[in-house]
Amino acid sequence: MKSLRTAADVRSYVLKNWRRLMPDLLVAQTRVGLAAEDENLVQVDLRGSEPVRRLLLLPLASGEPRLVRSLLPRLRELAYRRDTWAGLAVPHMGPSGVKVCREAAVGYVDCCGNAYLRFNQVVVQISGNRNKFTTRKRPSTVFNDKATIPLRILLENPGKLVTTREIADRGGMSLGWVSQVLQQLHAEGYVARRRGGGTRMIDPLRLIGDWLRQYTFEHNAVFPFRMQDARAKDTLQRLRTLKPPLFERYALTLAAAVDALTGERKAKQLHLYLPGLAHDKDRALEIWSDALHLRPAGHNANCFLVAPSYAHAAFFGMHRAEGLRVVSDLQLYLDLFHYNGAVLPEAQATVATRLPFVVESPTAH
């Protein structure tokens, strides 16, 4: 069966097949649609007078344990209301994902008919249905962390010939490694290579489309905090006045990054990529929460410290805007495309128009 490549695919599948996925008793007592506060979520309205009156399902493109763990704070945020229960919707939840959910007391529904739901006096446990969706084969190099750096360099000037040496020097990588990546790009038809004359991108739109099937912002590990300052702009000012070495060890993404690029002041939440989280997470979180006057938070979090799945490449090409460090336009576009948060459509479109090649606007997705 065709794979479910994105969270949007999973959302559509659950909406269309809810009656087939859930037991008759539960289906008869529910009405399914999109959540009013966020159309990326599936809302299941329960008919009755029990404390929990609705279920919110957060669609994910994968039930990988690491992705499930990173979304636990988001689920707690969704379930802060007494009348709401929140869980996940995934293509297939494997044994490792099930274990993570059970340990965290998190429910789920998968598109193969497996489920674990527990609310009011209802308990639904369905297991044993095999994965009926084709698995997407993740390329061994092209869309993995460091290997995306050659892509980023080629996409800065689509159509321009760039030598292997130039890419290796710019990205701090070996000639042999870069050559392997370029060979795979050529085999996939993304680039053209001139013998002795370099490589140029010839199909950026298809490459970006394939890349977006492999990556979403939810692949990152996110740690929620709340700013003690009353206004986001006060915390942004703290970022501007950071002392070495912290001042060069972050990059804004999502809404706050768009604000910095456009000079707006609309963002009420901050998302910061931090390289230090990949090594000594607890120490890094302590240092940054002290520096920015943050405190750990749950559903009311408004500042998110992020350990990027692209531990190296997420910081490649970042630049300054409004005195702040911001991810590259390409990384920002990748982060915004599938993001389930409340990002203004015009902000998404703005980032798409900043790229040196034509792409699909996230708002059209």
Buried (B, 14 or more C-beta within 10 A) or exposed (E): EEBBBBBBBBBBBBBEEBEEBBEEEBBEBBEBEEBEEBEBBBBBEBEEEEEBBBBBBBBBBBBBBBBBBBBBBBBBBBBEEEEBBBBBBBBBBBEEBBEBBEEEEBBBBBBBBBBBBBBEEBEBEBEEBEBEBEEBEEBEBBBBEBBBBBBBBBBBEBEEBBBBEBBBEBBEBEEEBBBBBBBBBBEBEBBBBEEEEBBBBBBBEEBBEBBBBBBBBBBBBBBBBBBEBEEBEEBBEBBEEBEEEBEEBBBBBBBBBBBBBBEBEEBEBBBBBBBBBBEEBEEBBEBBBEBBBBEEBEBEBBBBBBBBBBBBBBBBBBEEBBEBBBBBBBBBBBBBBBBBBEBBEEBBBBBBEBBEBEBBBBBEE
